[in-house]
Amino acid sequence: MANRRSFIAGFLATGLMPKPTWADAGSPAYLSAGMTPDGSYVLCGLTSDGRVTFRAPLPARGHAAAAHPIAPLAVAFARRPGTYAIVLDCSDGSVQAQLSAPLGRHFYGHGTFSPGGDLLFTTENDYENGRGIVGVWDARNGYGRLGEFWSGGTGPHDIKLMPDGETLVVANGGIETHPETGRSKLNIPTMRSNLSYLRLDGALLEQVFLEENLRKNSIRHLAVSPGGQVAFAMQWQGDETEYPAVLGTHRRGEETHVSQAPIEANRAMRGYAGSVAISEDSHTVAITSPRGGVLQSFQLQHLAFKQQVGIEDVCGVAQSGQSFFVTNGLGLTLMGHGDDLRIASLHDIRWDNHLVGL
């Protein structure tokens, strides 16, 4: 026994003990929050064919999660305006840490890790000052808060790490809110969203705005190709009788492009894109609308409209090779795209807004 203990202690001291990986959580391909039949909330791992690998309880409704790049850890965020974010060990469901938004702040439901997983970046609302914040947390030491910086706008929602590993892209939705008024939008007449590219230390590198006629299109969710092309999903805050495009793309140093689709396709989205994903080969981009109950796909390079499929209460979408993996609020997972879309599985979990690929 003494020799065994010495052997283990030696491994620990030299760092040779195998560290947990996502294989210890069942090798999920995706993460998604959801609600179970008894009304409780969970974060789940899903395989590429739709099997659930784990269910970890959440204290309230979740929105999205940030997956650690190496360890089987996920930071689950409350639906905005939420003040909780919990770090879950997805191999056993235990809570490793709990993040609380600083006084005068709330989370927006999204975050991302630095390349090695040492830092966590979270989008937050400084609601007394009406400005967006990116919070910086120390993932190496119990997720203590290290600092913060300006997001580049108002209402930062999604945030992604760019392929260079040195830059963050933030979807500043442009909408000012305050917890005292719930989810009410306080500045629609003057709102303006943007994409902001920031160094990991917060330095603003580049910023792009939509044209004036699209000023009330709130940039909300992001997907990034391996080559650095950013696709963004938008939610229209203007006249409900108008049907503008709700998908755009941008590459640093270039102009912003907005999708080209028939008016009938734009109308089907009902001014609301819930999630966005880019295929692995970077040929196709897909967006979903839970309001319209549709999944649409476009050619990524020129944003030419390709196909539309009706799926009730659809929202979550992520790449699955050259096609897509999709979830809806009825417990379905689906694979493929267009005419090849097929049901992968059916669960007793009402899937929430987003799928996070691993």
C-alpha positions in Angstrom: 0.0 0.0 0.0 2.8 2.4 0.9 4.5 1.7 -2.4 1.3 2.3 -4.3 0.7 5.6 -2.5 4.3 6.6 -3.3 3.8 5.7 -6.9 0.6 7.8 -7.2 2.2 10.7 -5.3 5.1 10.6 -7.7 2.8 10.7 -10.7 1.0 13.7 -9.2 4.2 15.5 -8.4 5.6 15.1 -11.9 2.3 15.9 -13.6 2.2 12.5 -15.4 -1.2 11.5 -14.0 -3.7 11.5 -16.9 -6.0 14.5 -16.7 -9.7 14.3 -17.5 -10.8 15.1 -21.0 -14.1 15.2 -22.8 -13.9 11.5 -23.3 -14.6 11.2 -19.5 -18.0 12.9 -20.2 -18.9 10.4 -22.9 -17.2 12.2 -25.8 -20.1 14.6 -26.6 -20.0 16.5 -29.9 -22.4 19.2 -28.6 -23.7 20.9 -25.5 -27.3 22.1 -25.1 -29.4 23.4 -22.2 -33.0 22.1 -21.9 -36.0 21.5 -19.6 -37.1 18.1 -18.4 -40.7 16.9 -18.0 -40.8 17.8 -14.3 -39.9 21.4 -15.1 -36.3 21.2 -13.9 -33.4 22.5 -16.1 -30.3 20.6 -17.3 -27.2 21.0 -19.4 -26.7 17.9 -21.6 -24.0 16.5 -23.8 -25.1 15.1 -27.2 -23.2 12.8 -29.5 -23.0 13.4 -33.3 -25.9 10.9 -33.7 -28.1 12.5 -31.0 -27.4 10.3 -27.9 -27.3 12.1 -24.5 -24.0 11.4 -22.8 -24.7 13.3 -19.6 -27.3 15.5 -17.8 -26.1 18.0 -15.3 -28.7 20.0 -13.3 -29.0 23.8 -13.6 -30.5 26.1 -11.0 -32.7 27.9 -13.6 -33.3 28.1 -17.3 -30.1 28.0 -19.3 -29.2 29.8 -22.5 -25.8 28.8 -23.9 -22.5 27.3 -22.5 -18.8 27.9 -22.9 -16.9 24.6 -23.4 -13.4 24.3 -22.0 -11.1 23.4 -24.9 -9.4 20.5 -23.0 -11.0 19.5 -19.7 -14.6 18.3 -19.5 -15.8 21.5 -18.1 -18.6 23.8 -19.2 -19.7 27.2 -18.0 -23.5 27.2 -18.2 -25.1 30.7 -18.4 -28.5 31.8 -17.3 -30.9 33.2 -19.8 -30.6 37.0 -19.8 -30.9 39.0 -17.7 -29.3 36.4 -15.5 -26.7 36.8 -12.8 -25.5 33.2 -12.5 -23.0 31.2 -14.4 -21.8 27.8 -13.1 -18.8 25.8 -14.0 -19.8 22.1 -14.3 -17.6 19.1 -14.4 -19.4 17.2 -17.2 -17.9 13.9 -16.2 -19.9 13.7 -13.0 -22.2 16.8 -12.9 -20.5 18.4 -10.0 -20.3 22.2 -9.7 -16.7 23.3 -9.7 -17.3 27.1 -9.3 -20.1 29.6 -9.4 -19.6 33.0 -11.1 -21.7 36.0 -9.9 -22.0 39.1 -12.0 -20.6 42.1 -10.2 -23.0 44.6 -8.7 -24.7 46.6 -11.4 -24.1 43.9 -14.1 -25.8 40.9 -15.5 -24.7 38.2 -18.0 -26.0 37.9 -21.5 -25.8 34.1 -21.7 -22.6 33.6 -23.7 -18.9 33.3 -23.1 -15.7 31.8 -24.5 -12.4 30.5 -23.3 -8.8 31.5 -24.3 -7.0 28.9 -26.5 -5.6 26.9 -23.6 -8.6 27.4 -21.3 -6.7 29.6 -18.9 -9.1 32.6 -19.2 -12.9 32.8 -19.6 -14.5 35.9 -21.3 -18.2 36.7 -20.6 -20.5 39.2 -22.1 -22.2 41.5 -19.6 -24.5 44.5 -19.2 -23.3 47.5 -17.2 -26.9 48.6 -17.0 -26.5 51.7 -15.0 -24.2 53.2 -17.6 -25.9 51.5 -20.7 -22.6 50.0 -22.0 -21.4 46.5 -22.8 -18.6 44.8 -20.8 -16.5 41.8 -21.4 -15.6 40.2 -18.0 -12.3 38.3 -17.6 -12.1 35.3 -15.2 -9.2 33.2 -14.1 -10.0 29.6 -15.0 -6.8 28.4 -13.5 -7.6 29.6 -10.0 -11.2 29.0 -9.1 -12.6 31.4 -11.7 -11.8 34.6 -9.8 -12.5 37.8 -11.7 -9.4 39.3 -13.1 -10.8 42.4 -14.7 -13.0 43.7 -17.5 -13.1 45.9 -20.6 -15.5 47.6 -22.9 -17.2 45.4 -25.4 -17.2 48.1 -28.1 -20.9 48.8 -27.9 -24.2 48.3 -26.1 -25.9 45.0 -25.4 -23.1 42.5 -26.1 -24.6 39.1 -26.7 -22.5 36.4 -28.3 -18.7 36.3 -28.2 -16.3 34.0 -30.1 -12.6 33.4 -30.2 -11.2 34.0 -33.7 -9.0 31.3 -35.3 -5.8 33.3 -34.6 -6.3 32.6 -30.9 -5.5 36.3 -30.2 -8.7 38.0 -31.1 -12.3 38.1 -29.8 -15.3 39.0 -32.0 -18.3 40.4 -30.1 -21.9 40.8 -31.3 -22.9 44.1 -29.8 -26.7 43.9 -30.2 -27.2 47.7 -29.7 -30.2 47.3 -27.3 -30.1 48.9 -23.9 -32.0 47.1 -21.1 -32.3 47.4 -17.3 -33.3 44.7 -14.8 -35.9 47.0 -13.3 -37.8 46.9 -16.6 -37.2 43.2 -17.3 -36.6 42.5 -21.0 -38.0 45.8 -22.2 -35.9 47.5 -24.9 -35.1 51.1 -23.9 -33.4 52.7 -26.9 -35.0 51.3 -30.1 -35.3 54.7 -31.8 -31.5 55.3 -31.4 -30.1 51.7 -31.3 -27.2 50.6 -33.5 -25.5 47.3 -33.3 -22.0 46.4 -34.4 -19.3 43.7 -34.7 -16.3 44.5 -32.6 -12.9 42.8 -32.8 -10.9 43.0 -29.6 -7.5 41.8 -28.5 -7.6 39.5 -25.5 -6.4 42.5 -23.4 -9.4 44.5 -24.6 -7.8 46.7 -27.2 -10.3 47.5 -30.0 -8.9 46.4 -33.3 -11.8 46.8 -35.8 -15.4 47.7 -35.7 -18.2 47.4 -38.4 -21.7 48.8 -38.5 -24.7 47.9 -40.7 -26.0 50.4 -43.2 -28.5 53.0 -42.0 -31.5 51.2 -43.4 -30.6 48.1 -41.3 -29.7 50.1 -38.1 -32.5 48.4 -36.2 -31.2 44.9 -36.9 -29.7 43.7 -33.7 -26.6 41.5 -34.2 -27.0 38.7 -31.7 -25.3 35.4 -32.6 -22.0 34.4 -34.3 -20.3 31.6 -36.1 -16.7 31.7 -37.3 -15.1 29.7 -40.1 -11.6 28.2 -39.8 -10.5 30.9 -42.3 -11.8 33.7 -40.1 -15.1 34.6 -41.9 -17.7 35.6 -39.3 -21.4 34.9 -39.9 -23.9 36.8 -37.8 -27.6 36.2 -37.0 -29.8 39.3 -36.5 -33.1 40.1 -34.9 -35.1 43.0 -36.4 -36.4 45.6 -34.0 -38.1 47.8 -36.6 -41.5 47.9 -38.3 -43.1 44.4 -38.2 -44.4 44.8 -41.7 -40.8 45.0 -43.0 -38.9 41.8 -43.8 -35.2 42.6 -43.9 -32.4 40.0 -44.2 -31.4 38.7 -40.8 -28.1 37.0 -41.8 -24.8 38.7 -42.6 -21.1 37.9 -42.9 -17.8 39.8 -42.4 -14.1 39.3 -42.8 -11.7 41.6 -41.2 -10.6 44.4 -43.4 -13.5 43.9 -45.8 -17.1 45.1 -46.3 -20.0 43.5 -44.5 -22.4 41.4 -46.7 -26.1 40.8 -46.1 -27.9 37.7 -47.3 -29.7 37.6 -50.6 -33.0 35.8 -50.3 -36.5 36.1 -51.8 -38.9 38.2 -49.9 -40.9 35.1 -49.0 -37.8 33.6 -47.3 -37.2 36.7 -45.3 -40.8 36.9 -44.3 -40.7 33.2 -43.2 -38.0 34.2 -40.6 -40.3 36.7 -39.1 -37.5 39.1 -38.4 -35.8 36.7 -36.0 -32.7 34.5 -36.4 -32.1 32.5 -33.3 -28.8 30.7 -34.1 -26.3 30.4 -36.9 -23.7 27.8 -37.9 -21.1 27.3 -40.7 -20.4 23.9 -42.3 -17.1 22.3 -41.8 -16.0 22.9 -45.4 -17.0 26.6 -45.1 -19.4 26.3 -48.1 -22.7 26.7 -46.3 -24.2 28.8 -43.5 -27.4 28.0 -41.8 -29.8 30.1 -39.6 -32.8 29.1 -37.6 -36.0 30.9 -36.6 -38.1 29.5 -33.7 -40.7 32.2 -34.4 -41.0 31.2 -38.0 -40.3 27.5 -37.5 -37.7 27.4 -40.3 -34.2 26.4 -41.0 -32.6 28.2 -43.9 -29.2 27.6 -45.7 -27.1 29.9 -47.8 -23.9 29.8 -49.8 -21.4 31.3 -47.4 -19.2 33.1 -50.0 -21.9 35.3 -51.6 -24.8 34.6 -49.2 -27.0 33.3 -52.0 -30.2 31.6 -50.7 -30.1 27.8 -51.1 -33.0 26.1 -49.2 -35.6 26.4 -46.5 -37.0 23.6 -44.3 -39.9 23.9 -41.9 -39.2 22.6 -38.3 -41.5 23.6 -35.5 -39.8 25.6 -32.6 -36.3 25.1 -34.1 -33.4 27.1 -32.8 -30.2 25.1 -32.0 -27.9 24.6 -35.0 -24.2 23.5 -35.3 -22.0 22.1 -37.9 -22.0 18.3 -38.5 -19.3 17.7 -41.1 -20.5 19.2 -44.4 -24.1 19.5 -43.1 -25.7 20.5 -39.8 -27.0 19.2 -36.5 -30.3 20.8 -35.3 -32.4 20.8 -32.1 -35.9 22.0 -31.4 -38.1 22.7 -28.4 -40.0 19.4 -28.8 -37.1 17.2 -28.0 -36.0 16.4 -31.5 -32.4 16.3 -32.8 -32.0 16.3 -36.6 -29.0 15.8 -39.0 -28.3 16.9 -42.5 -29.7 19.8 -44.5 -32.3 20.6 -47.1 -34.0 17.5 -48.5 -31.5 15.2 -46.6 -32.5 16.5 -43.1 -33.6 13.5 -41.0 -34.5 12.9 -37.4 -31.6 11.6 -35.4 -33.3 11.2 -32.0 -36.2 12.2 -29.8 -35.8 13.0 -26.1 -38.0 14.1 -23.2 -36.0 17.3 -23.0 -37.2 20.5 -24.5 -34.0 21.8 -26.0 -33.3 25.5 -25.4 -31.8 28.1 -27.8 -28.3 27.0 -28.6 -26.0 24.1 -29.5 -22.4 24.5 -28.6 -20.0 22.4 -30.7 -17.0 20.7 -29.1 
